Amino acid sequence: MGRQIGHWFLRVVFRRKDSHSYSALPAEDNTDTTMEDIQLQSSTKPSQPKPRPRRRLPFRRIFTRNVIITLSAHSILASHLGTFNSLWFILLSTPRFDPSHPSPPTHTHQSLPFHFTGGLSMTPAKIGLALSIIGIIGISLQLLLYPKLSAWLGTALSYKLCLLLFPITYSLTPYVVLLPSNTMPPAPSGGALFWIGITALLAIQTFARTFALPGTTILVNNCCPHPSVLGTIHGLSQSVSSGTRTLGPALAGWVYGRGLNMGIVGLAWWGMAVDACVGAIVGWLVREGSGHEILLEGEDEDEEVLERRR
């Protein structure tokens, strides 16, 4: 019906003839063609193999070991990446620790290395600046460094190495509240040393994310056991990653609030570091597949035919 409507537009609106319409051949063009010629042409024409029905891998055979490991690593990566984005904004806007007005009231002093609290008290303008730093670093790495380094190390190795950077980043993130500032609480944190520390931390996290996200997409694509279920594999990966991206920020936000009440602002961040450690371990077990590891009945014969034709 859509093609018929399109043809009608060509004829009526644009006053154009349909280029795909058919017309009968002139009678004189067919006068010299005899039945013998037709039989001769059909006998000399090489026989084409009959097309076989498309084979599809059963759903129960999709979940190979490599598929399960790859989807698990992908879901864990999505969980802490989505959690970082939400938790980072909260940390930027959380009020700084003020000894004269502590929150909670019982927390009157800081006790390193773990018992400290407070945020950065940033205004919306400074939060926007912190977000722009992530964007600038990410675009630069994606265009200038990622293609060369990924081609040199390979997709799987660069992906696995970058997974090791996430636990380091999340472990260090809460310590940004202790960076030297040229302002006193409750004013927002600021100063050259403060912004240098923020930029260095975001550079590590953005570098790891820039290499991990394209890598996990490629590995999910290649772990597919058969081309007929490629769409199913990507649908499963999107489903599990969406689920972890939903649960991760909600759980981390609750833990972050509990940590502030306890006077430990890094509680949620160190929990994310543990999550990233598990993701790194699972990620190192990922194997880069070929996208066609399971041959269905008759496909081995098709492969031999294709090789002979080449």
Secondary structure in CASP SS format (residue, H / E / C, confidence):
PFRMAT SS
TARGET T0000
AUTHOR 0000-0000-0000
METHOD secondary structure of the structure
MODEL  1
M C 1.00
G H 1.00
R H 1.00
Q H 1.00
I H 1.00
G H 1.00
H H 1.00
W H 1.00
F H 1.00
L H 1.00
R H 1.00
V H 1.00
V H 1.00
F C 1.00
R C 1.00
R C 1.00
K C 1.00
D C 1.00
S C 1.00
H C 1.00
S C 1.00
Y C 1.00
S C 1.00
A C 1.00
L C 1.00
P C 1.00
A H 1.00
E H 1.00
D H 1.00
N H 1.00
T C 1.00
D C 1.00
T C 1.00
T C 1.00
M H 1.00
E H 1.00
D H 1.00
I H 1.00
Q H 1.00
L H 1.00
Q H 1.00
S H 1.00
S H 1.00
T H 1.00
K C 1.00
P C 1.00
S C 1.00
Q C 1.00
P C 1.00
K C 1.00
P C 1.00
R C 1.00
P C 1.00
R C 1.00
R C 1.00
R C 1.00
L C 1.00
P C 1.00
F H 1.00
R H 1.00
R H 1.00
I C 1.00
F C 1.00
T C 1.00
R H 1.00
N H 1.00
V H 1.00
I H 1.00
I H 1.00
T H 1.00
L H 1.00
S H 1.00
A H 1.00
H H 1.00
S H 1.00
I H 1.00
L H 1.00
A H 1.00
S H 1.00
H H 1.00
L H 1.00
G H 1.00
T H 1.00
F H 1.00
N H 1.00
S H 1.00
L H 1.00
W H 1.00
F H 1.00
I H 1.00
L H 1.00
L H 1.00
S H 1.00
T C 1.00
P C 1.00
R C 1.00
F C 1.00
D C 1.00
P C 1.00
S C 1.00
H C 1.00
P C 1.00
S C 1.00
P C 1.00
P C 1.00
T C 1.00
H C 1.00
T C 1.00
H C 1.00
Q C 1.00
S E 1.00
L C 1.00
P C 1.00
F C 1.00
H E 1.00
F C 1.00
T C 1.00
G C 1.00
G C 1.00
L C 1.00
S C 1.00
M C 1.00
T C 1.00
P H 1.00
A H 1.00
K H 1.00
I H 1.00
G H 1.00
L H 1.00
A H 1.00
L H 1.00
S H 1.00
I H 1.00
I H 1.00
G H 1.00
I H 1.00
I H 1.00
G H 1.00
I H 1.00
S H 1.00
L H 1.00
Q H 1.00
L H 1.00
L H 1.00
L H 1.00
Y H 1.00
P H 1.00
K H 1.00
L H 1.00
S H 1.00
A H 1.00
W H 1.00
L H 1.00
G C 1.00
T H 1.00
A H 1.00
L H 1.00
S H 1.00
Y H 1.00
K H 1.00
L H 1.00
C H 1.00
L H 1.00
L C 1.00
L H 1.00
F H 1.00
P H 1.00
I H 1.00
T H 1.00
Y H 1.00
S H 1.00
L H 1.00
T H 1.00
P H 1.00
Y H 1.00
V H 1.00
V H 1.00
L H 1.00
L C 1.00
P C 1.00
S C 1.00
N C 1.00
T C 1.00
M C 1.00
P C 1.00
P C 1.00
A C 1.00
P C 1.00
S C 1.00
G C 1.00
G C 1.00
A H 1.00
L H 1.00
F H 1.00
W H 1.00
I H 1.00
G H 1.00
I H 1.00
T H 1.00
A H 1.00
L H 1.00
L H 1.00
A H 1.00
I H 1.00
Q H 1.00
T H 1.00
F H 1.00
A H 1.00
R H 1.00
T H 1.00
F H 1.00
A H 1.00
L H 1.00
P H 1.00
G H 1.00
T H 1.00
T H 1.00
I H 1.00
L H 1.00
V H 1.00
N H 1.00
N H 1.00
C C 1.00
C C 1.00
P C 1.00
H C 1.00
P H 1.00
S H 1.00
V H 1.00
L H 1.00
G H 1.00
T H 1.00
I H 1.00
H H 1.00
G H 1.00
L H 1.00
S H 1.00
Q H 1.00
S H 1.00
V H 1.00
S H 1.00
S H 1.00
G H 1.00
T H 1.00
R H 1.00
T H 1.00
L H 1.00
G H 1.00
P H 1.00
A H 1.00
L H 1.00
A H 1.00
G H 1.00
W H 1.00
V H 1.00
Y H 1.00
G H 1.00
R H 1.00
G H 1.00
L H 1.00
N H 1.00
M H 1.00
G C 1.00
I C 1.00
V C 1.00
G C 1.00
L H 1.00
A H 1.00
W H 1.00
W H 1.00
G H 1.00
M H 1.00
A H 1.00
V H 1.00
D H 1.00
A H 1.00
C H 1.00
V H 1.00
G H 1.00
A H 1.00
I H 1.00
V H 1.00
G H 1.00
W C 1.00
L C 1.00
V C 1.00
R C 1.00
E C 1.00
G C 1.00
S C 1.00
G C 1.00
H C 1.00
E C 1.00
I C 1.00
L C 1.00
L C 1.00
E C 1.00
G C 1.00
E H 1.00
D H 1.00
E H 1.00
D H 1.00
E H 1.00
E H 1.00
V H 1.00
L H 1.00
E H 1.00
R H 1.00
R H 1.00
R C 1.00
END
